[in-house]
Amino acid sequence: MPKGYIIGHITVKDPEAYKEYVVKDTPILLGKHGAKPLVRGGQGQVLEGEQHDRHVVFEFESYQAALDAYNDPEYQEVVKIRHRTAESTIVVVEGYEE
């Protein structure tokens, strides 16, 4: 079964307030839903498309597991913090498996 991924492109507008989002999303996505962070910040360049300052990729056991994590009501409460403190594009994608 292919893995699932949550991919986020984020521009933080209020860095101090955004810290609360990071503190609260980590136990939900990584702890409760078993996400594996593959990319979490770090250096990057946008070569095509819209520029964002921060990029994240979380790997899940399946596409459905990634959707379940994103749609978790507890996580959706935390998402409100990100909406107040940053601009973002978040996608859930299914990985490729040969």
C-alpha positions as CSV (number, residue, x, y, z in Angstrom):
1,M,0.0,0.0,0.0
2,P,1.4,3.4,-0.9
3,K,2.3,5.9,1.8
4,G,0.4,9.1,2.3
5,Y,1.9,12.6,2.7
6,I,0.8,15.9,4.1
7,I,2.8,18.6,2.3
8,G,2.7,22.2,3.5
9,H,4.1,25.4,2.0
10,I,3.9,28.1,4.7
11,T,4.8,31.8,5.1
12,V,4.7,32.7,8.7
13,K,3.3,36.2,9.4
14,D,3.5,36.2,13.2
15,P,6.5,34.1,14.3
16,E,5.9,34.4,18.0
17,A,2.3,33.3,17.8
18,Y,3.1,30.6,15.2
19,K,5.3,28.8,17.8
20,E,2.1,27.8,19.6
21,Y,0.9,26.0,16.4
22,V,4.2,24.0,16.1
23,V,4.1,23.0,19.8
24,K,0.5,21.8,19.5
25,D,0.5,20.2,16.1
26,T,3.6,18.0,16.8
27,P,2.0,15.7,19.5
28,I,-1.1,15.2,17.2
29,L,0.5,14.6,13.9
30,L,3.7,12.8,15.1
31,G,2.5,11.3,18.3
32,K,-1.2,10.4,17.8
33,H,-1.1,9.8,14.1
34,G,2.5,8.4,13.7
35,A,3.7,10.9,11.1
36,K,7.3,10.8,10.1
37,P,8.7,14.2,9.4
38,L,10.7,14.1,6.1
39,V,11.0,17.9,5.7
40,R,10.4,20.4,8.4
41,G,11.7,23.8,7.5
42,G,15.3,24.0,6.4
43,Q,16.8,25.5,3.3
44,G,14.8,25.6,0.0
45,Q,14.3,27.4,-3.2
46,V,11.1,27.9,-5.2
47,L,12.0,27.3,-8.8
48,E,8.4,27.6,-10.2
49,G,5.2,28.8,-8.7
50,E,4.2,30.7,-5.6
51,Q,6.9,31.5,-3.0
52,H,6.5,30.4,0.6
53,D,9.2,30.6,3.3
54,R,8.8,27.2,5.0
55,H,8.1,23.7,3.6
56,V,7.1,20.6,5.4
57,V,6.5,17.0,4.4
58,F,5.0,14.4,6.8
59,E,4.8,10.7,5.8
60,F,2.0,8.5,6.9
61,E,1.3,4.8,6.6
62,S,-1.3,5.4,3.9
63,Y,-3.2,8.2,2.0
64,Q,-6.2,7.6,4.3
65,A,-4.0,7.9,7.4
66,A,-2.8,11.3,6.1
67,L,-6.4,12.4,5.5
68,D,-7.5,11.1,8.9
69,A,-4.7,13.1,10.6
70,Y,-5.5,16.3,8.8
71,N,-9.2,15.9,9.5
72,D,-8.7,15.0,13.2
73,P,-11.0,17.4,15.1
74,E,-8.2,18.0,17.6
75,Y,-5.8,19.0,14.8
76,Q,-8.5,21.1,13.2
77,E,-8.6,23.2,16.4
78,V,-4.8,23.7,16.1
79,V,-5.1,24.6,12.4
80,K,-7.0,27.8,13.5
81,I,-3.7,29.0,15.0
82,R,-1.9,28.5,11.7
83,H,-4.7,30.3,9.8
84,R,-4.3,33.3,12.2
85,T,-0.5,33.4,12.1
86,A,0.5,32.3,8.6
87,E,-0.5,31.9,4.9
88,S,-0.3,28.3,3.7
89,T,-1.0,25.8,1.1
90,I,-1.5,22.2,2.4
91,V,-2.0,19.2,0.3
92,V,-2.5,15.5,1.0
93,V,-1.0,13.2,-1.6
94,E,-0.7,9.5,-2.2
95,G,2.9,8.2,-2.6
96,Y,4.1,6.1,-5.5
97,E,4.6,2.4,-5.1
98,E,6.0,0.1,-7.8
